[in-house]
């Protein structure tokens, strides 16, 4: 059982420990170093498509797919973010308690024009 907790050591064909398997000084992170990764934010844009499906007890469920938008620049110099098209999101059930979503669905299907 103790062998399960031993650190893995890469070995060469001769069975000797590989030099690259040990953590060298160049691979260590110095205390003053910092690693920063910028991820572009993604948000839901307008509704891309609408579908109907039969839910539990025979109720009709409206499903939505939103267009995804991402920021063109992660750190814009002027503070204004320019959102660009980044694909289409996954299907999700519409939320009947969200008035903004209900109005967007009604507008998309042409049942209500603003």
Secondary structure, DSSP 8 states (H G I E B T S, - for coil): -GGGGS----B-TTS-B-GGGS--GGGS--TT---------EEEEEEEEEEEEE-GGG-EEEEEEEEEEEES-SS-SSS---EEEEEE---EE--TT-HHHHHHHHHHHTS---
